[in-house]
Amino acid sequence: MLIPKHYSKTQQFPVNIAYVGIWESKLNTKGIDILRKDIREIFDCGVLAVDPGEGIKRYVRLNDNILSVGEKSYDLREVKDIYVVGAGKGAASMGKALEDILGDRIKNGVINVKYGYTADLKRIRLNEAGHPIPDDKGMKGAREIIDLLKKTGEDDIVICLITGGASALLPLPVDGISLKDKQSITDLLLRCGASIREINSIRKHISGIKGGNMARAAYPSRLITLILSDVIGDIIDIIGSGPTVHDNSTYSDCMEIFKNYDLTEDIPASIIRQMERGINREIEETPSADDPIFSRCQNIIIGGNILALNASLEKANSLGYNTLILSSFIEGETVDVAKVHAAIAKEIISSGNPLSPPACVISGGETTVTIHGEGKGGRNQEFVLAAAIEIDGLNNVVILSGGTDGTDGPTDAAGAIADGSTVGKAKKMGLDPYNYLRNNDSYHFFKKMKDLLITGPTNTNVMDLRVVLVD
């Protein structure tokens, strides 16, 4: 057993089994280079596990003329045509898997995807568009989807593919609200730190396609929606702003969100008018659960954040780590969440709780950043920068946080990696980590440190994946 330096050799020292395990483990450490290699493998394994195409193949099967989707079956001899629509960062991969299964049984289809998130499709047309700020291409594709759905009939099946990013990729503002107004409110909500639930509640009430309105356009066709969740708790009316499910939020809820974030004076007048008209019952609410348009709908979640976390856990186990999934429900202010993760690393070093080294703590969910500076970054890069400050000087601690979609904020990075020497190295380079954090400029900090997590488009999206390794 190794004795801490502040104890003399003659001093009575209480034996603690947890401490013994830690100190003995230090005799055979992995080293920082191995930890950095391992943490990237653990992250990559989690991302691969939520490939949306594989998710489709797990839930959709075709045997002769019987199409099985989850626990339901459809006799295609009774179906006239099959159409495919949808949106999201992983929708192209889902569409490719459907084409592999259904082939020329698919008559037509339109899917909106983020620029660069594509696949080789034959029967379904891809429309690349802007994310997270919607653009004209997204609006054009959304109109094409609604126009296509209005041509379908009772004997048709519509398969809708929804993944993370669908909200921004399906902009179809109601009459009286311009795309510029929608872009403005999206930017305001992202910058103020509003949650995805709050953002999507507002999106539903200014859209002609979200909040159940896609289901309205498709009715009376059979509508099957296959969903890759990027929402905490896999709540389907929030994912993609729920285009094919009923909505529980109201116009009054939207006005409360504006007030809570002190945005009322900054919101475009057309959107305020829309909410006031809804509150005064001059226009309809979004469709409720008892609306008959949902009587012919089937919604299935084919994957989510916990699937990625479990795959990362299995990988970490295979690499010899004691592992723990902290939670897939983590949300809140990014810097605060980073401090908690750093505190767990310190506790592992100090007492061997909740795991003894070599330890791997994994978490998921989606945090928010309240922007005060003028820098560039995203919630994952900001998380790692805040955590790096907290773990400064700790040996053999590495932290990674990345978006499973391969994009963190308006950057080309998925996230970042840091260890206990990051802050010290930065200061030697003349960089002040505190100033970068205050200015929300984590991207440029990690670019200079050469510690950005670059994956390129992953064609999936199940929120974020964070990994803490302690040896």
Order of alpha helices (4+ residues) and beta strands (2+ residues): alpha-alpha-alpha-beta-beta-beta-beta-alpha-beta-beta-alpha-beta-alpha-alpha-alpha-alpha-beta-alpha-alpha-beta-alpha-beta-alpha-beta-alpha-beta-beta-alpha-alpha-alpha-beta-beta
